[in-house]
Amino acid sequence: MTRLREYARLARGLGTYGGLLTFWGLWIAIFLHFMLPRLGYLTSALPIGNDQPCGRPECDFSDFWRAGLTVRLPAEVLHQFLSPLRPGALFPLPGGYAEHFPYPPPFLLPAALISHLPFESAFFAWTLGLIALAVAVLRWGGLSWLVIVLALLSPAALWNTMLGQLGVAGGALLVAGLLRAPDRPLVAGGLLGLLTCKPQTGILVPAALLGLRSWRGMAGFAVICALLVLLTLALFGWPVWQAYLGHGRAGSATLLTATFAPRTAQASGVSIFWMLRSLHASVGLAGAVQLTAAGLVMAGAVWLWAKGKMEVLDKAAFTALLSLLATPYGYTDDMVAASALLAALAERRGWRIGLREVAFWLWPVFCPTVSALTGVLFTPLVVTLAVWRVWEDVALRSREAVLPPRPTGA
């Protein structure tokens, strides 16, 4: 019977790793299928046009580049500059604030900077620059090179790279800032303050710093947030804030509260709000549940970081996972931080993994298809299973720490 249990355990492990490597490999192949043709933009071998998987040039990056260009050029110059880049309707560049750009104004700082480059090369400079930033901060955060490589090749990170989004860099800032908050609070708080450009990534940062009672960390966080706001005002003026609080906020509200459509970007969502909307809950009910969940999660994050016995890696993993449950707006490309920390936890336990962390790791691969087939967004349940897995790991380590050592004799 003991031998049968050992065989079953071995078969389960082989199946888990086999499934992980199979679907992960397929996702990497899909990534290369979409990304490699974009190199043609650099050589002019491929004219600028709508490409997959988003049906617009370089996916979300086209919004960012246009927003940066819009904010730094006068209207008459902008019109002359953009007109030759519009072959019919093939190059839609939404993203000006008049078109309800939903990102906060500090996001315009990197967007304006990258818009100095031609669109074709800007995407690759943006992508490689953000990956380099992620590598640097993750290494500073104490992660091994193997975990860093796995994090950058995780399905969430690959999906983020296809989109031209901020998830890789934002996730890395969150991971490194949380891991180094206890021993390098000022610098860690400053890094976490950079998440002002994409606030949903750092939604639990204030709660973590409060629970840690890291006044230096809070100071670093507050100073960087204030500097980004002041720099935005100095460079772009009050009108961008006025437009964001008007058109931008209205556009965000419309995007958030729209009827759930399982064949749109919402199919790759992460929030409890959208899960309830996919189950036909009203905006009021879904909002109330999401607000309650966010409050509970924030209180839990304060308690988590105030509790001294748990290791920092565990606290950071819980925070990254719970942030996905706290935000009403987010997508699977925002799962990079949690993917990196789950890899770090797997490394710590000798690469023993289970179905729950594999399900989380691969979820960006399956989420759109599952949502389209069922009409329901299951991401919060997948996140909850990963939280449960981390909690079991913490409980097991706690028990092992208090149990007497096993006898070594016969």
Secondary structure as GFF3:
##gff-version 3
##sequence-region A 1 410
A	DSSP	alpha_helix	2	35	.	.	.	ID=ss1
A	DSSP	three_ten_helix	36	39	.	.	.	ID=ss2
A	DSSP	alpha_helix	40	43	.	.	.	ID=ss3
A	DSSP	alpha_helix	61	72	.	.	.	ID=ss4
A	DSSP	alpha_helix	75	82	.	.	.	ID=ss5
A	DSSP	three_ten_helix	83	85	.	.	.	ID=ss6
A	DSSP	three_ten_helix	97	99	.	.	.	ID=ss7
A	DSSP	three_ten_helix	105	107	.	.	.	ID=ss8
A	DSSP	alpha_helix	108	114	.	.	.	ID=ss9
A	DSSP	alpha_helix	119	140	.	.	.	ID=ss10
A	DSSP	alpha_helix	145	152	.	.	.	ID=ss11
A	DSSP	alpha_helix	155	163	.	.	.	ID=ss12
A	DSSP	alpha_helix	167	180	.	.	.	ID=ss13
A	DSSP	alpha_helix	185	193	.	.	.	ID=ss14
A	DSSP	three_ten_helix	194	197	.	.	.	ID=ss15
A	DSSP	three_ten_helix	199	202	.	.	.	ID=ss16
A	DSSP	alpha_helix	205	212	.	.	.	ID=ss17
A	DSSP	alpha_helix	215	236	.	.	.	ID=ss18
A	DSSP	alpha_helix	238	243	.	.	.	ID=ss19
A	DSSP	pi_helix	244	248	.	.	.	ID=ss20
A	DSSP	alpha_helix	249	257	.	.	.	ID=ss21
A	DSSP	three_ten_helix	265	268	.	.	.	ID=ss22
A	DSSP	alpha_helix	272	278	.	.	.	ID=ss23
A	DSSP	alpha_helix	283	306	.	.	.	ID=ss24
A	DSSP	alpha_helix	312	326	.	.	.	ID=ss25
A	DSSP	three_ten_helix	332	335	.	.	.	ID=ss26
A	DSSP	alpha_helix	336	348	.	.	.	ID=ss27
A	DSSP	alpha_helix	355	374	.	.	.	ID=ss28
A	DSSP	alpha_helix	379	402	.	.	.	ID=ss29
###
